[in-house]
């Protein structure tokens, strides 16, 4: 005699697995919406209600996925860094270290990145917010910055030496500074001059 329980024609294990998968998809959708919004608006201006609305969900479901807003924002920041790192890694595998770094620099200093912070680097978007907030946000930023430094240093094409790491840190600081200043200045010749000068130096 079978001891397998069925619900509406499906095994209990299958129902539970589908429920877990649906929960994971919902959480990923919330994190994705938060990652975009926090880069567009900043940490304080990103509300749970607006994130849930952007994810196509109701507020009532928030605490099924997160213990607090802080947890959600921390995961969102981590996801934003992971997206950048994963894109770099794909280029690294396909075209090699030097080409991956060149593409990273071009993308970072592109008009698209300047005009759409919600899809770009969280350092250039909300580093000041993270520094003021401290705690989980500062920790996520430190971990994310380490990922980006490591990938820029990989442009050496071999083992990363201390000089290569120092060069990568300088490059990251220049990229972030260029984007922050360019966004603050807005459209115009000076913005174009800043971006062109930094791009020329980094190449």
Buried (B, 14 or more C-beta within 10 A) or exposed (E): EEEEEEEEEEEEEEBEEEEEEEEEEBBBBBBBBBBBBBBBBBBEEBEBEBBBEBBEBEEEBBEEBBEEBBEBBBBBBBBBBBBBBEBBBEBBEEEBBEEBBBBBBEBBBBEEBBEEBBBBBBBBBBBEBBEEBEEBBBBBBEEBBEBBBBBBBBBBEEEBEEEBBEBBBEBBEBBBEBBBBBBEBEEEEEBEEBBEEBBEEBE
